[in-house]
Structure formats: structure tokens, C-alpha cells
Amino acid sequence: MSDRLKGISAFVEAVEAGSFALAAERMRLTRSAVGKSIARLEQRLGVRLF
């Protein structure tokens, strides 16, 4: 996967789950890890996703 799109799975899971906390639980990650992954994705893409 392109480095530019790394973190897209966390973003999709958060959208489907409706929260970072539930996405983190489903992905077996911490809420912080999900949030940071999405923040880095936003930075690489140059857009605000949430």
C-alpha cells in the first residue's frame, strides 16, 4: 500500500464504528493509536477528515 494511504483502514473503521473508541476496540488498538494514525493520514493528504 502506498505510504500516502497508510492509515486509511483506521479511518474507514472509525467512520463505520462511529467513534475512535469503538474503532480502536474493533482493531485491537488504543484510541490514541487510531487517532494518531488518522491525524498522520490527514497530514499526508493535506485534508481534514474529521
C-alpha positions as a Python dict, from the first residue, in 0.01 Angstrom:
ca = {
    (1, 'M'): (0, 0, 0),
    (2, 'S'): (117, 348, -75),
    (3, 'D'): (264, 532, 224),
    (4, 'R'): (31, 817, 138),
    (5, 'L'): (-272, 599, 214),
    (6, 'K'): (-132, 431, 523),
    (7, 'G'): (-392, 474, 796),
    (8, 'I'): (-692, 451, 566),
    (9, 'S'): (-810, 132, 741),
    (10, 'A'): (-824, 317, 1074),
    (11, 'F'): (-1019, 598, 910),
    (12, 'V'): (-1269, 360, 747),
    (13, 'E'): (-1313, 167, 1070),
    (14, 'A'): (-1372, 489, 1265),
    (15, 'V'): (-1635, 602, 1016),
    (16, 'E'): (-1810, 265, 1022),
    (17, 'A'): (-1790, 239, 1402),
    (18, 'G'): (-1898, 597, 1460),
    (19, 'S'): (-1618, 662, 1710),
    (20, 'F'): (-1245, 631, 1760),
    (21, 'A'): (-1302, 431, 2078),
    (22, 'L'): (-1513, 162, 1911),
    (23, 'A'): (-1281, 155, 1609),
    (24, 'A'): (-986, 103, 1840),
    (25, 'E'): (-1164, -180, 2018),
    (26, 'R'): (-1250, -349, 1688),
    (27, 'M'): (-893, -310, 1560),
    (28, 'R'): (-741, -411, 1894),
    (29, 'L'): (-554, -83, 1920),
    (30, 'T'): (-566, 203, 2165),
    (31, 'R'): (-788, 502, 2093),
    (32, 'S'): (-473, 712, 2084),
    (33, 'A'): (-317, 489, 1815),
    (34, 'V'): (-626, 521, 1597),
    (35, 'G'): (-639, 898, 1645),
    (36, 'K'): (-270, 942, 1565),
    (37, 'S'): (-295, 719, 1259),
    (38, 'I'): (-583, 927, 1125),
    (39, 'A'): (-405, 1252, 1212),
    (40, 'R'): (-98, 1141, 1016),
    (41, 'L'): (-322, 1040, 723),
    (42, 'E'): (-486, 1384, 730),
    (43, 'Q'): (-144, 1549, 732),
    (44, 'R'): (-16, 1344, 438),
    (45, 'L'): (-330, 1406, 234),
    (46, 'G'): (-348, 1771, 330),
    (47, 'V'): (-717, 1749, 423),
    (48, 'R'): (-921, 1738, 742),
    (49, 'L'): (-1117, 1412, 754),
    (50, 'F'): (-1291, 1463, 1088),
}
